Amino acid sequence: MKVEYRIGLILFIGLIVSVILRTYAGIVIAALGIPFYLAYIAREQNILAKSRLFDKDLFLMMGLTVLVILAFEYFADPRIGLIAMAVVIPLAIYGVDRLKAGNKS
């Protein structure tokens, strides 16, 4: 099974647990499971020794997550915002990459 499918499976399990239990437990499963899995995979490749632990992307995503939770707290369930963010952000990045790839050819 490819790495992307395993990460998607961890995210899907976390979302299902979050919706069924109506708690943040599923979000915690996904938020901790995905980095732990990636760290386990990267251990073999020795990527972690070369990478920076804290970079601007990490703080950007943490800030965006807090912003989404606070915004959805006022008018809906914050889990809905986190689920939407988990779907919309990768699709937006995929779309931007496709546009960049289309402009190069």
N, C-alpha and C positions, 0 to 999 in steps of 0.2 A: 504494500500500500504506500502510495506516495506521501510525502510530508504534508502537502497541502490538504489531502483528504483527511489525514489524521488530525490536523489542526481544525479543519471544518467539523469533524466529528466531535472534538472536545467542545467547540463553540456550540454546536447543536445540542449536545447533552446539557451544557450549562443553561442554555435558553429554555429547554424543556423542563428542567428541574425548577428553574425560576418561575415559569408560568404555572406549573402544577402545584408547587408548594406556596406560591404567592409570597416568596421572601427573596432576599438578595443572595441566598445560598448558591443558586445557579450561576449568578454573575461572578461570585467568588471562585466557583469551580473553573469557569472559563478564564477569569483574570489571573488565576494562579497556575492553572493546568497548562495553558499555552506557553508561558515563559519557561516553566519547568521542563516541558517537553522539548522546546527549542534548545534549552541549555543542555539537556541530555544528548540531543543529536549533535550539537556543536562541540561537545566534549571530545568526541572522536576526531573532529576536524581541527581542534585547537584554535577555534575562532575567538573564543572569549578572551584569550590572552592578548589578542591584538586589538580588540574592540574597546571603545570607550563605554563605560557603564552608564554614564549620564550624558545625554546629548540633547540638543534643542528639540528634536522630534519627540523624545520622551516627555519633556515638560509641556510641549504643545498638546500632546494627546491627553495628558493628565488634566490640564486646564480645560480642554474641550469637554472631557468627561464630566468634570465638576460643573461646568456651565450647563451642560445638557440636563444633568440631574436637578440642578436648582431651577432651571427653566420649566421642566416638566413637573416639578413638585407643585407648582402653582395651579396648573390647569389639567393635569392628567397624572397617571401613574409613571414615576420615573423609569420603571423597567421598560415601558413602551419606548421612551426616548433612547435608552441604551440599546434596545433591540434594533430600532430604526438606524441608530448610528452604526451598529455592527454590520448592517446591510448596506447602507448608503455610502459610507466612506470607502470601502473596498471597490464598490461599483464606480464611484467617482474617480478613484485612482486608476482603475482599469480603463475607463473612458479617456482619461487624459493620456495614458500610455498609448492607447490605440490612435489618438489624434496625433501624437508625436511621431509614432511609427508611420502613419499615413503621410505626414509632411516630408519625411526623409526620402520616401521612394518616388 
